């Protein structure tokens, strides 16, 4: 059986299949193809054990989110003959979440700042958190540099005025400090 996926139209595909497993196979192929096309990547193989734990977690979460999206599509136009396909997708979600739980010990030492979750809750891209932190740090750094420069100028001016007003005391002060400069 050959069918064409068209994402611009909402179709009731379940009614076209005699066996609900056919629908599941069809939808999996279509949705996998759609994900590959949208991301510009070839479909990924199921062997992810060679990936770093964080990448494995990301891949597993993406798979789980995709299964939930497929469940939403199935449920939005639910028909009785689609129940086995729905059950299978629900089992996939449970399996995916169990896999995520298995990855937990490998990634539990990774700490995420709470502000990142605030970005997500506000609908902002969490990757902007790093950019914003760098901009704040740069701004704070410039502010502190300004303060340091002001204190240096104040110190130089104070030493200059003290040398003019109290030349003997400042000479002994400079001798104790080991500063041979007459005027800093």
C-alpha positions in Angstrom: 0.0 0.0 0.0 1.4 3.4 -1.0 0.1 6.6 0.6 1.2 10.2 0.4 1.6 12.4 3.5 0.3 15.9 3.2 0.8 18.0 6.3 -1.4 20.8 5.0 -4.6 18.7 5.2 -6.1 17.0 8.2 -6.9 13.4 7.1 -8.7 10.6 8.8 -6.2 8.0 7.7 -7.3 5.3 10.2 -10.5 4.6 8.2 -8.4 3.7 5.1 -6.6 0.7 6.8 -8.1 -2.6 7.6 -5.4 -3.5 10.1 -4.6 -0.8 12.8 -1.0 -1.8 12.6 -0.9 -0.6 9.0 -1.9 2.9 10.2 0.8 2.8 12.9 3.5 1.8 10.4 2.3 4.4 7.9 2.1 7.2 10.4 5.6 6.3 11.8 7.1 6.4 8.3 5.4 9.7 7.5 6.2 11.4 10.8 9.8 10.1 10.7 10.2 11.5 7.2 8.7 14.8 8.2 11.0 15.2 11.2 14.0 14.3 9.0 12.9 16.9 6.3 12.2 19.6 8.9 15.5 19.2 10.6 17.5 18.7 7.4 18.9 15.4 8.7 18.6 11.8 7.6 16.5 9.6 9.9 18.6 8.4 12.9 19.2 4.8 13.7 18.1 3.4 17.0 21.7 2.7 18.2 22.4 5.7 20.4 24.6 4.0 23.0 27.7 5.4 21.4 26.5 9.0 21.9 27.4 11.0 25.1 24.7 10.7 27.8 23.4 14.2 27.3 22.9 13.6 23.5 21.2 10.3 24.3 18.8 12.1 26.7 18.1 14.8 24.1 17.4 12.1 21.5 15.2 10.2 23.8 13.2 13.3 24.8 12.7 14.2 21.2 11.5 10.7 20.4 9.0 11.0 23.3 7.8 14.4 22.3 7.3 13.1 18.7 5.3 10.1 20.1 3.1 12.5 22.2 2.5 14.7 19.1 1.5 11.6 17.1 -0.9 10.6 19.9 -2.4 14.1 19.8 -3.0 13.6 16.1 -4.6 10.2 16.6 -6.8 11.4 19.4 -7.9 14.5 17.6 -9.7 12.4 15.0 -10.3 9.3 17.1 -12.1 6.3 15.7 -12.7 2.9 17.4 -10.4 1.0 15.0 -7.6 3.3 15.9 -7.5 2.1 19.5 -4.7 -0.5 19.0 -2.5 2.2 17.3 -3.2 4.6 20.1 -2.3 1.9 22.7 0.9 1.2 20.8 1.9 4.9 20.8 1.1 5.1 24.5 3.3 2.1 25.2 6.1 3.8 23.2 5.7 6.9 25.4 6.0 4.8 28.5 9.0 3.0 27.1 10.6 6.3 26.1 10.1 7.7 29.6 11.6 4.5 31.1 14.6 5.1 28.9 14.9 8.6 30.1 14.7 7.3 33.7 17.6 4.9 32.9 19.7 7.9 31.7 19.1 9.8 34.8 22.1 8.6 36.8 24.4 9.5 33.8 23.2 13.1 33.7 22.2 13.8 37.3 25.4 15.8 38.1 24.5 18.4 35.4 23.2 21.5 37.0 20.9 23.9 35.2 20.4 27.4 36.5 16.8 28.1 37.6 16.7 31.2 35.4 16.8 28.9 32.3 13.4 27.5 33.4 12.1 31.1 33.7 13.2 31.7 30.1 11.3 28.5 29.0 8.2 29.5 31.0 8.3 32.9 29.4 8.4 31.4 26.0 11.9 32.5 25.3 14.7 30.4 23.8 16.8 29.1 26.7 19.9 29.4 24.5 19.6 33.2 24.9 20.3 32.7 28.6 24.0 32.4 28.0 24.0 35.4 25.7 22.2 37.5 28.3 24.5 36.3 31.1 27.5 37.3 29.0 26.0 40.8 28.3 25.3 41.3 32.0 28.8 40.2 32.9 30.3 42.5 30.3 28.2 45.4 31.6 29.2 44.6 35.2 32.8 44.3 34.2 32.7 47.8 32.6 31.1 49.2 35.6 33.7 47.7 38.0 36.5 48.8 35.7 35.1 52.4 35.9 35.2 52.2 39.7 38.7 50.9 39.7 39.9 53.6 37.4 38.1 56.2 39.5 39.9 54.9 42.7 43.2 55.0 40.9 42.7 58.6 39.9 41.5 59.5 43.4 44.6 57.8 44.9 47.0 59.6 42.5 45.3 62.9 43.2 45.3 62.3 47.0 49.0 61.4 47.0 49.8 64.4 44.9 47.9 66.8 47.2 49.2 65.1 50.4 52.8 65.5 49.0 52.2 69.1 48.4 50.6 69.7 51.8 52.7 67.4 54.0 56.0 66.8 52.1 58.0 65.4 55.1 55.3 62.9 56.2 54.8 61.8 52.6 58.5 61.3 52.1 58.7 59.0 55.1 55.5 57.2 53.9 57.1 56.6 50.5 60.3 55.4 52.2 58.3 52.8 54.2 56.4 51.7 51.1 59.5 51.5 49.0 58.1 54.0 46.5 60.8 56.2 45.1 58.5 58.3 43.0 58.1 61.9 44.1 54.6 62.4 42.5 52.6 59.3 41.5 
